[in-house]
Amino acid sequence: MNITIVGLGLIGGSLAIDLRARKFGSEFWGVDSNEHHASKAQELGLVDKIVDLEHLNKADLVILAIPVDQARNLLPKILQNINSQAVVVDMGSTKQGICQIADQLPNRDQYVASHPISGTENVGPEAAIANLFRGNVTIICDQEKCRKYALELIRKMYKTLGMKVIYMDPKDHDLHIAYVSHLSHISSFTLGLTVLEIEKNEKNIFNMAGSGFASTVRLAKSSADMWVPIFEQNASNLSKALQTYIDNLIHFKKLIDHLDKTAMFRIIHQSNEIRRVLDGIELKEKANNGS
Amino acid sequence: MNITIVGLGLIGGSLAIDLRARKFGSEFWGVDSNEHHASKAQELGLVDKIVDLEHLNKADLVILAIPVDQARNLLPKILQNINSQAVVVDMGSTKQGICQIADQLPNRDQYVASHPISGTENVGPEAAIANLFRGNVTIICDQEKCRKYALELIRKMYKTLGMKVIYMDPKDHDLHIAYVSHLSHISSFTLGLTVLEIEKNEKNIFNMAGSGFASTVRLAKSSADMWVPIFEQNASNLSKALQTYIDNLIHFKKLIDHLDKTAMFRIIHQSNEIRRVLDGIELKEKANNGS
């Protein structure tokens, strides 16, 4: 099976490592508009050959691992160019926009819309690592619109990567992911910015910041190329999520200004409930690293 | 040397582990108003004996590892009860309040105001771990107000723990720490709360949240008993920090509402600058874990 990966960054590169190691696919080709990424990916052995989009008709499986706006723009051309037995899957963090485009295309049933919940804040082919996906959840949307073989192949691919597949409506996906992923990124970008604005002397940050600060702003290292298109495509859900977050922060600030300790205790105890969820995620990660 | 630790939680317990292992002090006594913590700390071998505040006159070194409001309230009584050669040090995350109290006390020079930048989001004596402090920075305030012997003892204690000592004015300490530590905690508590409010069905959070979400809300597990007094004592600095953070979030929301991708790119690139600081913190942590 020829697997052609469009986008040889963290996600595309990590997919290549695991799929090759587990013998899912015999030939790995890569497409990347960034020449440095393309040659680096080949140098690292992530792909056997760099090709351009015109060669997609040789692929049995095309994986789109590019920013969500590019995936949306390329999907029509890709579905037009592939052979009639091939399958296309995307990895994007927003699903409503691309699913709407797909619905207008004649060979819609060769495309599977998906979103593996995995990543790090690092970018480019050098950031690719083994087992990035193992133990995590992946979401498939509009599965009833895929031909049977396409859905089965993608399910098999995710099982090979060690992921648990769940199914969601694209609209629901985008709503929930706004809160549990996209909002965290804005919170982190903005926190990083706030601290950099105030602490012109970075030595203070370096000396006084502990592991707690590092943890909350880690995502501020994430790539603008990846995230701006996500924020754009999920703007409406994200705007609501941000407003709720801002309202909660304004409320907390009022409690601090009024030194209302009782209410602060109540809010923190409510927030501590997240412990149950986090302990579950940690267990999942430990099982993952340990296996 | 008898070391009496007041407060046998994460910080007090972790101090006991390292100081004992490195033979700094021969006898470790503990004080804790929470009976469960006191007996647990003794059971875990963190301290040899549980005593009450009336026994502080036996101590050569008294370490206050309790919430900042309690440290502030207890300091006068403690400085009154200790013997004339003893030294008292506190570990609190705010320094201006306690230093002001100390300035009014007759034996001010037996007290060293400090803040080791170390911790985890876990609480209680069971959370105590070895090497919690190693490789991190600790801050000493108003060092010129301490008698020479007291300052030397505390410097030696921190060196024994593997910490780098820096000196700051208490007012400066509280201002900077508001941005690089306290603000992160509010950002995290509020993010946890926002997501819990929307996602009544925690299964969605659990399935869809990845390591990025876990990282940004990890601090939401932190203890209200510790943090409410910190927020109260650093209210004025923190209120300003929060306002700047809120303003930046409101600005980001506007960019999303207007789909202003150019400005989003610019802000994210600015925020990415935090990478330099974070890479430094990571190196510090790696050196620490590897040594």
Boltz contact constraints between the chains, C-beta under 6 A:
constraints:
  - contact:
      token1: [A, 117]
      token2: [B, 210]
      max_distance: 6.0
  - contact:
      token1: [A, 137]
      token2: [B, 207]
      max_distance: 6.0
  - contact:
      token1: [A, 166]
      token2: [B, 207]
      max_distance: 6.0
  - contact:
      token1: [A, 176]
      token2: [B, 204]
      max_distance: 6.0
  - contact:
      token1: [A, 176]
      token2: [B, 208]
      max_distance: 6.0
  - contact:
      token1: [A, 177]
      token2: [B, 208]
      max_distance: 6.0
  - contact:
      token1: [A, 179]
      token2: [B, 195]
      max_distance: 6.0
  - contact:
      token1: [A, 179]
      token2: [B, 198]
      max_distance: 6.0
  - contact:
      token1: [A, 180]
      token2: [B, 205]
      max_distance: 6.0
  - contact:
      token1: [A, 180]
      token2: [B, 208]
      max_distance: 6.0
  - contact:
      token1: [A, 180]
      token2: [B, 209]
      max_distance: 6.0
  - contact:
      token1: [A, 180]
      token2: [B, 213]
      max_distance: 6.0
  - contact:
      token1: [A, 181]
      token2: [B, 213]
      max_distance: 6.0
  - contact:
      token1: [A, 184]
      token2: [B, 212]
      max_distance: 6.0
  - contact:
      token1: [A, 184]
      token2: [B, 213]
      max_distance: 6.0
  - contact:
      token1: [A, 184]
      token2: [B, 216]
      max_distance: 6.0
  - contact:
      token1: [A, 186]
      token2: [B, 252]
      max_distance: 6.0
  - contact:
      token1: [A, 187]
      token2: [B, 187]
      max_distance: 6.0
  - contact:
      token1: [A, 187]
      token2: [B, 191]
      max_distance: 6.0
  - contact:
      token1: [A, 187]
      token2: [B, 216]
      max_distance: 6.0
  - contact:
      token1: [A, 188]
      token2: [B, 216]
      max_distance: 6.0
  - contact:
      token1: [A, 189]
      token2: [B, 268]
      max_distance: 6.0
  - contact:
      token1: [A, 189]
      token2: [B, 271]
      max_distance: 6.0
  - contact:
      token1: [A, 190]
      token2: [B, 248]
      max_distance: 6.0
  - contact:
      token1: [A, 190]
      token2: [B, 249]
      max_distance: 6.0
  - contact:
      token1: [A, 190]
      token2: [B, 252]
      max_distance: 6.0
  - contact:
      token1: [A, 191]
      token2: [B, 187]
      max_distance: 6.0
  - contact:
      token1: [A, 192]
      token2: [B, 271]
      max_distance: 6.0
  - contact:
      token1: [A, 192]
      token2: [B, 274]
      max_distance: 6.0
  - contact:
      token1: [A, 193]
      token2: [B, 248]
      max_distance: 6.0
  - contact:
      token1: [A, 193]
      token2: [B, 270]
      max_distance: 6.0
  - contact:
      token1: [A, 193]
      token2: [B, 271]
      max_distance: 6.0
  - contact:
      token1: [A, 194]
      token2: [B, 244]
      max_distance: 6.0
  - contact:
      token1: [A, 194]
      token2: [B, 245]
      max_distance: 6.0
  - contact:
      token1: [A, 194]
      token2: [B, 248]
      max_distance: 6.0
  - contact:
      token1: [A, 195]
      token2: [B, 179]
      max_distance: 6.0
  - contact:
      token1: [A, 196]
      token2: [B, 273]
      max_distance: 6.0
  - contact:
      token1: [A, 198]
      token2: [B, 179]
      max_distance: 6.0
  - contact:
      token1: [A, 202]
      token2: [B, 277]
      max_distance: 6.0
  - contact:
      token1: [A, 204]
      token2: [B, 176]
      max_distance: 6.0
  - contact:
      token1: [A, 205]
      token2: [B, 180]
      max_distance: 6.0
  - contact:
      token1: [A, 205]
      token2: [B, 277]
      max_distance: 6.0
  - contact:
      token1: [A, 206]
      token2: [B, 277]
      max_distance: 6.0
  - contact:
      token1: [A, 206]
      token2: [B, 280]
      max_distance: 6.0
  - contact:
      token1: [A, 207]
      token2: [B, 137]
      max_distance: 6.0
  - contact:
      token1: [A, 207]
      token2: [B, 166]
      max_distance: 6.0
  - contact:
      token1: [A, 208]
      token2: [B, 176]
      max_distance: 6.0
  - contact:
      token1: [A, 208]
      token2: [B, 177]
      max_distance: 6.0
  - contact:
      token1: [A, 208]
      token2: [B, 180]
      max_distance: 6.0
  - contact:
      token1: [A, 209]
      token2: [B, 180]
      max_distance: 6.0
  - contact:
      token1: [A, 210]
      token2: [B, 117]
      max_distance: 6.0
  - contact:
      token1: [A, 212]
      token2: [B, 184]
      max_distance: 6.0
  - contact:
      token1: [A, 212]
      token2: [B, 219]
      max_distance: 6.0
  - contact:
      token1: [A, 213]
      token2: [B, 180]
      max_distance: 6.0
  - contact:
      token1: [A, 213]
      token2: [B, 181]
      max_distance: 6.0
  - contact:
      token1: [A, 213]
      token2: [B, 184]
      max_distance: 6.0
  - contact:
      token1: [A, 214]
      token2: [B, 278]
      max_distance: 6.0
  - contact:
      token1: [A, 214]
      token2: [B, 281]
      max_distance: 6.0
  - contact:
      token1: [A, 215]
      token2: [B, 215]
      max_distance: 6.0
  - contact:
      token1: [A, 215]
      token2: [B, 218]
      max_distance: 6.0
  - contact:
      token1: [A, 216]
      token2: [B, 184]
      max_distance: 6.0
  - contact:
      token1: [A, 216]
      token2: [B, 187]
      max_distance: 6.0
  - contact:
      token1: [A, 216]
      token2: [B, 188]
      max_distance: 6.0
  - contact:
      token1: [A, 216]
      token2: [B, 216]
      max_distance: 6.0
  - contact:
      token1: [A, 217]
      token2: [B, 274]
      max_distance: 6.0
  - contact:
      token1: [A, 218]
      token2: [B, 215]
      max_distance: 6.0
  - contact:
      token1: [A, 219]
      token2: [B, 212]
      max_distance: 6.0
  - contact:
      token1: [A, 220]
      token2: [B, 271]
      max_distance: 6.0
  - contact:
      token1: [A, 220]
      token2: [B, 274]
      max_distance: 6.0
  - contact:
      token1: [A, 221]
      token2: [B, 275]
      max_distance: 6.0
  - contact:
      token1: [A, 224]
      token2: [B, 265]
      max_distance: 6.0
  - contact:
      token1: [A, 224]
      token2: [B, 268]
      max_distance: 6.0
  - contact:
      token1: [A, 224]
      token2: [B, 269]
      max_distance: 6.0
  - contact:
      token1: [A, 228]
      token2: [B, 261]
      max_distance: 6.0
  - contact:
      token1: [A, 228]
      token2: [B, 264]
      max_distance: 6.0
  - contact:
      token1: [A, 228]
      token2: [B, 265]
      max_distance: 6.0
  - contact:
      token1: [A, 231]
      token2: [B, 256]
      max_distance: 6.0
  - contact:
      token1: [A, 232]
      token2: [B, 259]
      max_distance: 6.0
  - contact:
      token1: [A, 235]
      token2: [B, 256]
      max_distance: 6.0
  - contact:
      token1: [A, 238]
      token2: [B, 256]
      max_distance: 6.0
  - contact:
      token1: [A, 239]
      token2: [B, 256]
      max_distance: 6.0
  - contact:
      token1: [A, 239]
      token2: [B, 257]
      max_distance: 6.0
  - contact:
      token1: [A, 242]
      token2: [B, 253]
      max_distance: 6.0
  - contact:
      token1: [A, 244]
      token2: [B, 194]
      max_distance: 6.0
  - contact:
      token1: [A, 245]
      token2: [B, 194]
      max_distance: 6.0
  - contact:
      token1: [A, 246]
      token2: [B, 249]
      max_distance: 6.0
  - contact:
      token1: [A, 248]
      token2: [B, 190]
      max_distance: 6.0
  - contact:
      token1: [A, 248]
      token2: [B, 193]
      max_distance: 6.0
  - contact:
      token1: [A, 248]
      token2: [B, 194]
      max_distance: 6.0
  - contact:
      token1: [A, 249]
      token2: [B, 190]
      max_distance: 6.0
  - contact:
      token1: [A, 249]
      token2: [B, 246]
      max_distance: 6.0
  - contact:
      token1: [A, 252]
      token2: [B, 186]
      max_distance: 6.0
  - contact:
      token1: [A, 252]
      token2: [B, 190]
      max_distance: 6.0
  - contact:
      token1: [A, 253]
      token2: [B, 242]
      max_distance: 6.0
  - contact:
      token1: [A, 256]
      token2: [B, 231]
      max_distance: 6.0
  - contact:
      token1: [A, 256]
      token2: [B, 235]
      max_distance: 6.0
  - contact:
      token1: [A, 256]
      token2: [B, 238]
      max_distance: 6.0
  - contact:
      token1: [A, 256]
      token2: [B, 239]
      max_distance: 6.0
  - contact:
      token1: [A, 257]
      token2: [B, 239]
      max_distance: 6.0
  - contact:
      token1: [A, 259]
      token2: [B, 232]
      max_distance: 6.0
  - contact:
      token1: [A, 261]
      token2: [B, 228]
      max_distance: 6.0
  - contact:
      token1: [A, 261]
      token2: [B, 232]
      max_distance: 6.0
  - contact:
      token1: [A, 264]
      token2: [B, 228]
      max_distance: 6.0
  - contact:
      token1: [A, 265]
      token2: [B, 224]
      max_distance: 6.0
  - contact:
      token1: [A, 265]
      token2: [B, 228]
      max_distance: 6.0
  - contact:
      token1: [A, 268]
      token2: [B, 189]
      max_distance: 6.0
  - contact:
      token1: [A, 268]
      token2: [B, 224]
      max_distance: 6.0
  - contact:
      token1: [A, 269]
      token2: [B, 224]
      max_distance: 6.0
  - contact:
      token1: [A, 270]
      token2: [B, 193]
      max_distance: 6.0
  - contact:
      token1: [A, 271]
      token2: [B, 189]
      max_distance: 6.0
  - contact:
      token1: [A, 271]
      token2: [B, 192]
      max_distance: 6.0
  - contact:
      token1: [A, 271]
      token2: [B, 193]
      max_distance: 6.0
  - contact:
      token1: [A, 271]
      token2: [B, 220]
      max_distance: 6.0
  - contact:
      token1: [A, 273]
      token2: [B, 196]
      max_distance: 6.0
  - contact:
      token1: [A, 274]
      token2: [B, 192]
      max_distance: 6.0
  - contact:
      token1: [A, 274]
      token2: [B, 217]
      max_distance: 6.0
  - contact:
      token1: [A, 274]
      token2: [B, 220]
      max_distance: 6.0
  - contact:
      token1: [A, 275]
      token2: [B, 221]
      max_distance: 6.0
  - contact:
      token1: [A, 277]
      token2: [B, 202]
      max_distance: 6.0
  - contact:
      token1: [A, 277]
      token2: [B, 205]
      max_distance: 6.0
  - contact:
      token1: [A, 277]
      token2: [B, 206]
      max_distance: 6.0
  - contact:
      token1: [A, 278]
      token2: [B, 214]
      max_distance: 6.0
  - contact:
      token1: [A, 280]
      token2: [B, 206]
      max_distance: 6.0
  - contact:
      token1: [A, 281]
      token2: [B, 214]
      max_distance: 6.0
